[in-house]
Amino acid sequence: MAQDPPLTAAETAKVACLTARMCKRSLAGENVHLADLERKVDRILDAAAKRAENNPR
């Protein structure tokens, strides 16, 4: 597994909120659609990776 990019505090909070929403939806059953929330998390991680790539430390 590739190492995740460093996240800001706001990005961490957003990912945590989206993960909680995914968990809440999962309680409804196995056939619940989660792709929209997964895409949002992926978009946040992609933005963080792009930022880390442009600003290496």
PDB file with one MODEL, atoms N, CA, C and O in Angstrom:
MODEL        1
ATOM      1  N   MET A   1       0.838  -1.172   0.000  1.00  0.00           N
ATOM      2  CA  MET A   1       0.000   0.000   0.000  1.00  0.00           C
ATOM      3  C   MET A   1       0.884   1.236   0.000  1.00  0.00           C
ATOM      4  O   MET A   1       1.859   1.320   0.747  1.00  0.00           O
ATOM      5  N   ALA A   2       0.533   2.181  -0.840  1.00  0.00           N
ATOM      6  CA  ALA A   2       1.295   3.421  -0.915  1.00  0.00           C
ATOM      7  C   ALA A   2       1.034   4.267   0.318  1.00  0.00           C
ATOM      8  O   ALA A   2      -0.033   4.202   0.928  1.00  0.00           O
ATOM      9  N   GLN A   3       2.022   5.054   0.664  1.00  0.00           N
ATOM     10  CA  GLN A   3       1.881   5.909   1.824  1.00  0.00           C
ATOM     11  C   GLN A   3       0.949   7.073   1.484  1.00  0.00           C
ATOM     12  O   GLN A   3       1.078   7.690   0.426  1.00  0.00           O
ATOM     13  N   ASP A   4       0.011   7.368   2.384  1.00  0.00           N
ATOM     14  CA  ASP A   4      -0.928   8.465   2.155  1.00  0.00           C
ATOM     15  C   ASP A   4      -0.205   9.794   2.308  1.00  0.00           C
ATOM     16  O   ASP A   4       0.734   9.903   3.096  1.00  0.00           O
ATOM     17  N   PRO A   5      -0.636  10.810   1.558  1.00  0.00           N
ATOM     18  CA  PRO A   5      -0.019  12.135   1.670  1.00  0.00           C
ATOM     19  C   PRO A   5      -0.393  12.771   3.003  1.00  0.00           C
ATOM     20  O   PRO A   5      -1.405  12.405   3.600  1.00  0.00           O
ATOM     21  N   PRO A   6       0.412  13.717   3.473  1.00  0.00           N
ATOM     22  CA  PRO A   6       0.061  14.407   4.715  1.00  0.00           C
ATOM     23  C   PRO A   6      -1.195  15.267   4.508  1.00  0.00           C
ATOM     24  O   PRO A   6      -1.312  15.982   3.513  1.00  0.00           O
ATOM     25  N   LEU A   7      -2.113  15.186   5.449  1.00  0.00           N
ATOM     26  CA  LEU A   7      -3.362  15.925   5.353  1.00  0.00           C
ATOM     27  C   LEU A   7      -3.350  17.111   6.311  1.00  0.00           C
ATOM     28  O   LEU A   7      -2.745  17.056   7.381  1.00  0.00           O
ATOM     29  N   THR A   8      -4.023  18.176   5.913  1.00  0.00           N
ATOM     30  CA  THR A   8      -4.200  19.302   6.808  1.00  0.00           C
ATOM     31  C   THR A   8      -5.277  18.937   7.832  1.00  0.00           C
ATOM     32  O   THR A   8      -5.945  17.911   7.705  1.00  0.00           O
ATOM     33  N   ALA A   9      -5.434  19.777   8.836  1.00  0.00           N
ATOM     34  CA  ALA A   9      -6.456  19.521   9.851  1.00  0.00           C
ATOM     35  C   ALA A   9      -7.856  19.525   9.240  1.00  0.00           C
ATOM     36  O   ALA A   9      -8.696  18.703   9.605  1.00  0.00           O
ATOM     37  N   ALA A  10      -8.104  20.437   8.324  1.00  0.00           N
ATOM     38  CA  ALA A  10      -9.417  20.506   7.671  1.00  0.00           C
ATOM     39  C   ALA A  10      -9.682  19.258   6.831  1.00  0.00           C
ATOM     40  O   ALA A  10     -10.791  18.722   6.840  1.00  0.00           O
ATOM     41  N   GLU A  11      -8.671  18.803   6.113  1.00  0.00           N
ATOM     42  CA  GLU A  11      -8.839  17.596   5.288  1.00  0.00           C
ATOM     43  C   GLU A  11      -9.076  16.372   6.173  1.00  0.00           C
ATOM     44  O   GLU A  11      -9.886  15.509   5.836  1.00  0.00           O
ATOM     45  N   THR A  12      -8.382  16.297   7.285  1.00  0.00           N
ATOM     46  CA  THR A  12      -8.577  15.184   8.214  1.00  0.00           C
ATOM     47  C   THR A  12      -9.998  15.182   8.746  1.00  0.00           C
ATOM     48  O   THR A  12     -10.632  14.130   8.832  1.00  0.00           O
ATOM     49  N   ALA A  13     -10.500  16.352   9.102  1.00  0.00           N
ATOM     50  CA  ALA A  13     -11.866  16.452   9.616  1.00  0.00           C
ATOM     51  C   ALA A  13     -12.882  16.060   8.548  1.00  0.00           C
ATOM     52  O   ALA A  13     -13.859  15.375   8.849  1.00  0.00           O
ATOM     53  N   LYS A  14     -12.664  16.487   7.307  1.00  0.00           N
ATOM     54  CA  LYS A  14     -13.583  16.140   6.219  1.00  0.00           C
ATOM     55  C   LYS A  14     -13.606  14.644   5.970  1.00  0.00           C
ATOM     56  O   LYS A  14     -14.672  14.054   5.795  1.00  0.00           O
ATOM     57  N   VAL A  15     -12.421  14.023   5.953  1.00  0.00           N
ATOM     58  CA  VAL A  15     -12.342  12.574   5.737  1.00  0.00           C
ATOM     59  C   VAL A  15     -13.014  11.831   6.894  1.00  0.00           C
ATOM     60  O   VAL A  15     -13.703  10.836   6.668  1.00  0.00           O
ATOM     61  N   ALA A  16     -12.823  12.298   8.116  1.00  0.00           N
ATOM     62  CA  ALA A  16     -13.457  11.663   9.268  1.00  0.00           C
ATOM     63  C   ALA A  16     -14.975  11.775   9.185  1.00  0.00           C
ATOM     64  O   ALA A  16     -15.685  10.816   9.489  1.00  0.00           O
ATOM     65  N   CYS A  17     -15.472  12.927   8.782  1.00  0.00           N
ATOM     66  CA  CYS A  17     -16.912  13.135   8.649  1.00  0.00           C
ATOM     67  C   CYS A  17     -17.494  12.231   7.561  1.00  0.00           C
ATOM     68  O   CYS A  17     -18.544  11.616   7.749  1.00  0.00           O
ATOM     69  N   LEU A  18     -16.804  12.157   6.430  1.00  0.00           N
ATOM     70  CA  LEU A  18     -17.281  11.302   5.335  1.00  0.00           C
ATOM     71  C   LEU A  18     -17.237   9.830   5.731  1.00  0.00           C
ATOM     72  O   LEU A  18     -18.122   9.061   5.357  1.00  0.00           O
ATOM     73  N   THR A  19     -16.220   9.436   6.480  1.00  0.00           N
ATOM     74  CA  THR A  19     -16.126   8.052   6.949  1.00  0.00           C
ATOM     75  C   THR A  19     -17.273   7.735   7.893  1.00  0.00           C
ATOM     76  O   THR A  19     -17.851   6.650   7.830  1.00  0.00           O
ATOM     77  N   ALA A  20     -17.604   8.675   8.769  1.00  0.00           N
ATOM     78  CA  ALA A  20     -18.735   8.476   9.677  1.00  0.00           C
ATOM     79  C   ALA A  20     -20.038   8.337   8.893  1.00  0.00           C
ATOM     80  O   ALA A  20     -20.884   7.510   9.231  1.00  0.00           O
ATOM     81  N   ARG A  21     -20.197   9.145   7.849  1.00  0.00           N
ATOM     82  CA  ARG A  21     -21.399   9.045   7.020  1.00  0.00           C
ATOM     83  C   ARG A  21     -21.461   7.695   6.321  1.00  0.00           C
ATOM     84  O   ARG A  21     -22.538   7.113   6.192  1.00  0.00           O
ATOM     85  N   MET A  22     -20.299   7.184   5.863  1.00  0.00           N
ATOM     86  CA  MET A  22     -20.268   5.864   5.225  1.00  0.00           C
ATOM     87  C   MET A  22     -20.670   4.784   6.223  1.00  0.00           C
ATOM     88  O   MET A  22     -21.408   3.861   5.878  1.00  0.00           O
ATOM     89  N   CYS A  23     -20.188   4.898   7.457  1.00  0.00           N
ATOM     90  CA  CYS A  23     -20.537   3.919   8.488  1.00  0.00           C
ATOM     91  C   CYS A  23     -22.030   3.949   8.780  1.00  0.00           C
ATOM     92  O   CYS A  23     -22.664   2.905   8.935  1.00  0.00           O
ATOM     93  N   LYS A  24     -22.586   5.156   8.854  1.00  0.00           N
ATOM     94  CA  LYS A  24     -24.009   5.306   9.127  1.00  0.00           C
ATOM     95  C   LYS A  24     -24.842   4.686   8.007  1.00  0.00           C
ATOM     96  O   LYS A  24     -25.840   4.015   8.266  1.00  0.00           O
ATOM     97  N   ARG A  25     -24.428   4.914   6.773  1.00  0.00           N
ATOM     98  CA  ARG A  25     -25.148   4.316   5.638  1.00  0.00           C
ATOM     99  C   ARG A  25     -25.010   2.805   5.643  1.00  0.00           C
ATOM    100  O   ARG A  25     -25.951   2.096   5.286  1.00  0.00           O
ATOM    101  N   SER A  26     -23.851   2.303   6.044  1.00  0.00           N
ATOM    102  CA  SER A  26     -23.622   0.863   6.044  1.00  0.00           C
ATOM    103  C   SER A  26     -24.538   0.146   7.024  1.00  0.00           C
ATOM    104  O   SER A  26     -24.848  -1.031   6.839  1.00  0.00           O
ATOM    105  N   LEU A  27     -24.968   0.844   8.056  1.00  0.00           N
ATOM    106  CA  LEU A  27     -25.891   0.234   9.013  1.00  0.00           C
ATOM    107  C   LEU A  27     -27.235  -0.102   8.368  1.00  0.00           C
ATOM    108  O   LEU A  27     -27.963  -0.961   8.865  1.00  0.00           O
ATOM    109  N   ALA A  28     -27.560   0.561   7.282  1.00  0.00           N
ATOM    110  CA  ALA A  28     -28.835   0.322   6.604  1.00  0.00           C
ATOM    111  C   ALA A  28     -28.847  -1.022   5.868  1.00  0.00           C
ATOM    112  O   ALA A  28     -29.914  -1.575   5.603  1.00  0.00           O
ATOM    113  N   GLY A  29     -27.677  -1.539   5.544  1.00  0.00           N
ATOM    114  CA  GLY A  29     -27.617  -2.821   4.860  1.00  0.00           C
ATOM    115  C   GLY A  29     -26.399  -2.923   3.966  1.00  0.00           C
ATOM    116  O   GLY A  29     -25.628  -1.973   3.823  1.00  0.00           O
ATOM    117  N   GLU A  30     -26.238  -4.096   3.366  1.00  0.00           N
ATOM    118  CA  GLU A  30     -25.065  -4.352   2.532  1.00  0.00           C
ATOM    119  C   GLU A  30     -25.178  -3.741   1.142  1.00  0.00           C
ATOM    120  O   GLU A  30     -24.159  -3.480   0.502  1.00  0.00           O
ATOM    121  N   ASN A  31     -26.380  -3.510   0.668  1.00  0.00           N
ATOM    122  CA  ASN A  31     -26.577  -3.039  -0.704  1.00  0.00           C
ATOM    123  C   ASN A  31     -26.746  -1.531  -0.798  1.00  0.00           C
ATOM    124  O   ASN A  31     -27.393  -1.037  -1.722  1.00  0.00           O
ATOM    125  N   VAL A  32     -26.178  -0.801   0.135  1.00  0.00           N
ATOM    126  CA  VAL A  32     -26.299   0.652   0.148  1.00  0.00           C
ATOM    127  C   VAL A  32     -25.199   1.258  -0.712  1.00  0.00           C
ATOM    128  O   VAL A  32     -24.058   0.797  -0.682  1.00  0.00           O
ATOM    129  N   HIS A  33     -25.539   2.288  -1.477  1.00  0.00           N
ATOM    130  CA  HIS A  33     -24.610   2.939  -2.392  1.00  0.00           C
ATOM    131  C   HIS A  33     -23.677   3.877  -1.630  1.00  0.00           C
ATOM    132  O   HIS A  33     -24.141   4.822  -0.992  1.00  0.00           O
ATOM    133  N   LEU A  34     -22.362   3.628  -1.688  1.00  0.00           N
ATOM    134  CA  LEU A  34     -21.371   4.451  -1.002  1.00  0.00           C
ATOM    135  C   LEU A  34     -20.405   5.137  -1.958  1.00  0.00           C
ATOM    136  O   LEU A  34     -19.512   5.860  -1.516  1.00  0.00           O
ATOM    137  N   ALA A  35     -20.567   4.925  -3.243  1.00  0.00           N
ATOM    138  CA  ALA A  35     -19.595   5.417  -4.223  1.00  0.00           C
ATOM    139  C   ALA A  35     -19.449   6.934  -4.197  1.00  0.00           C
ATOM    140  O   ALA A  35     -18.350   7.449  -4.406  1.00  0.00           O
ATOM    141  N   ASP A  36     -20.534   7.657  -3.947  1.00  0.00           N
ATOM    142  CA  ASP A  36     -20.445   9.107  -3.941  1.00  0.00           C
ATOM    143  C   ASP A  36     -19.547   9.599  -2.809  1.00  0.00           C
ATOM    144  O   ASP A  36     -18.755  10.521  -3.005  1.00  0.00           O
ATOM    145  N   LEU A  37     -19.661   8.997  -1.637  1.00  0.00           N
ATOM    146  CA  LEU A  37     -18.811   9.397  -0.512  1.00  0.00           C
ATOM    147  C   LEU A  37     -17.363   8.952  -0.730  1.00  0.00           C
ATOM    148  O   LEU A  37     -16.427   9.661  -0.361  1.00  0.00           O
ATOM    149  N   GLU A  38     -17.189   7.780  -1.329  1.00  0.00           N
ATOM    150  CA  GLU A  38     -15.834   7.294  -1.610  1.00  0.00           C
ATOM    151  C   GLU A  38     -15.131   8.206  -2.607  1.00  0.00           C
ATOM    152  O   GLU A  38     -13.934   8.462  -2.480  1.00  0.00           O
ATOM    153  N   ARG A  39     -15.872   8.697  -3.598  1.00  0.00           N
ATOM    154  CA  ARG A  39     -15.288   9.635  -4.570  1.00  0.00           C
ATOM    155  C   ARG A  39     -14.845  10.923  -3.895  1.00  0.00           C
ATOM    156  O   ARG A  39     -13.794  11.471  -4.229  1.00  0.00           O
ATOM    157  N   LYS A  40     -15.644  11.413  -2.941  1.00  0.00           N
ATOM    158  CA  LYS A  40     -15.275  12.634  -2.225  1.00  0.00           C
ATOM    159  C   LYS A  40     -13.983  12.433  -1.431  1.00  0.00           C
ATOM    160  O   LYS A  40     -13.121  13.313  -1.414  1.00  0.00           O
ATOM    161  N   VAL A  41     -13.848  11.289  -0.778  1.00  0.00           N
ATOM    162  CA  VAL A  41     -12.627  10.996  -0.029  1.00  0.00           C
ATOM    163  C   VAL A  41     -11.446  10.893  -0.987  1.00  0.00           C
ATOM    164  O   VAL A  41     -10.371  11.427  -0.712  1.00  0.00           O
ATOM    165  N   ASP A  42     -11.641  10.210  -2.106  1.00  0.00           N
ATOM    166  CA  ASP A  42     -10.567  10.092  -3.098  1.00  0.00           C
ATOM    167  C   ASP A  42     -10.144  11.456  -3.628  1.00  0.00           C
ATOM    168  O   ASP A  42      -8.957  11.700  -3.842  1.00  0.00           O
ATOM    169  N   ARG A  43     -11.110  12.346  -3.841  1.00  0.00           N
ATOM    170  CA  ARG A  43     -10.805  13.689  -4.326  1.00  0.00           C
ATOM    171  C   ARG A  43      -9.960  14.455  -3.306  1.00  0.00           C
ATOM    172  O   ARG A  43      -9.029  15.166  -3.688  1.00  0.00           O
ATOM    173  N   ILE A  44     -10.270  14.320  -2.029  1.00  0.00           N
ATOM    174  CA  ILE A  44      -9.498  14.984  -0.976  1.00  0.00           C
ATOM    175  C   ILE A  44      -8.081  14.432  -0.941  1.00  0.00           C
ATOM    176  O   ILE A  44      -7.121  15.196  -0.844  1.00  0.00           O
ATOM    177  N   LEU A  45      -7.941  13.109  -1.020  1.00  0.00           N
ATOM    178  CA  LEU A  45      -6.612  12.490  -0.994  1.00  0.00           C
ATOM    179  C   LEU A  45      -5.798  12.854  -2.230  1.00  0.00           C
ATOM    180  O   LEU A  45      -4.586  13.049  -2.140  1.00  0.00           O
ATOM    181  N   ASP A  46      -6.461  12.948  -3.391  1.00  0.00           N
ATOM    182  CA  ASP A  46      -5.757  13.349  -4.612  1.00  0.00           C
ATOM    183  C   ASP A  46      -5.246  14.779  -4.520  1.00  0.00           C
ATOM    184  O   ASP A  46      -4.129  15.072  -4.948  1.00  0.00           O
ATOM    185  N   ALA A  47      -6.065  15.672  -3.960  1.00  0.00           N
ATOM    186  CA  ALA A  47      -5.646  17.064  -3.798  1.00  0.00           C
ATOM    187  C   ALA A  47      -4.468  17.168  -2.832  1.00  0.00           C
ATOM    188  O   ALA A  47      -3.550  17.958  -3.054  1.00  0.00           O
ATOM    189  N   ALA A  48      -4.488  16.375  -1.764  1.00  0.00           N
ATOM    190  CA  ALA A  48      -3.393  16.384  -0.802  1.00  0.00           C
ATOM    191  C   ALA A  48      -2.114  15.828  -1.436  1.00  0.00           C
ATOM    192  O   ALA A  48      -1.020  16.328  -1.176  1.00  0.00           O
ATOM    193  N   ALA A  49      -2.257  14.805  -2.259  1.00  0.00           N
ATOM    194  CA  ALA A  49      -1.082  14.224  -2.927  1.00  0.00           C
ATOM    195  C   ALA A  49      -0.485  15.220  -3.920  1.00  0.00           C
ATOM    196  O   ALA A  49       0.735  15.341  -4.027  1.00  0.00           O
ATOM    197  N   LYS A  50      -1.350  15.932  -4.645  1.00  0.00           N
ATOM    198  CA  LYS A  50      -0.872  16.924  -5.603  1.00  0.00           C
ATOM    199  C   LYS A  50      -0.157  18.058  -4.876  1.00  0.00           C
ATOM    200  O   LYS A  50       0.878  18.540  -5.336  1.00  0.00           O
ATOM    201  N   ARG A  51      -0.710  18.483  -3.738  1.00  0.00           N
ATOM    202  CA  ARG A  51      -0.075  19.547  -2.954  1.00  0.00           C
ATOM    203  C   ARG A  51       1.276  19.091  -2.427  1.00  0.00           C
ATOM    204  O   ARG A  51       2.239  19.858  -2.452  1.00  0.00           O
ATOM    205  N   ALA A  52       1.365  17.847  -1.949  1.00  0.00           N
ATOM    206  CA  ALA A  52       2.624  17.317  -1.432  1.00  0.00           C
ATOM    207  C   ALA A  52       3.658  17.175  -2.545  1.00  0.00           C
ATOM    208  O   ALA A  52       4.854  17.349  -2.312  1.00  0.00           O
ATOM    209  N   GLU A  53       3.203  16.862  -3.733  1.00  0.00           N
ATOM    210  CA  GLU A  53       4.102  16.722  -4.885  1.00  0.00           C
ATOM    211  C   GLU A  53       4.681  18.077  -5.298  1.00  0.00           C
ATOM    212  O   GLU A  53       5.853  18.180  -5.662  1.00  0.00           O
ATOM    213  N   ASN A  54       3.845  19.106  -5.233  1.00  0.00           N
ATOM    214  CA  ASN A  54       4.280  20.445  -5.638  1.00  0.00           C
ATOM    215  C   ASN A  54       5.114  21.145  -4.573  1.00  0.00           C
ATOM    216  O   ASN A  54       5.883  22.050  -4.896  1.00  0.00           O
ATOM    217  N   ASN A  55       4.979  20.751  -3.319  1.00  0.00           N
ATOM    218  CA  ASN A  55       5.713  21.382  -2.214  1.00  0.00           C
ATOM    219  C   ASN A  55       6.480  20.332  -1.416  1.00  0.00           C
ATOM    220  O   ASN A  55       6.122  20.061  -0.270  1.00  0.00           O
ATOM    221  N   PRO A  56       7.517  19.738  -1.985  1.00  0.00           N
ATOM    222  CA  PRO A  56       8.256  18.728  -1.233  1.00  0.00           C
ATOM    223  C   PRO A  56       9.026  19.381  -0.081  1.00  0.00           C
ATOM    224  O   PRO A  56       9.495  20.515  -0.184  1.00  0.00           O
ATOM    225  N   ARG A  57       9.138  18.636   1.007  1.00  0.00           N
ATOM    226  CA  ARG A  57       9.852  19.160   2.178  1.00  0.00           C
ATOM    227  C   ARG A  57      11.160  18.478   2.349  1.00  0.00           C
ATOM    228  O   ARG A  57      11.901  18.787   3.283  1.00  0.00           O
TER     229      ARG A  57
ENDMDL
END
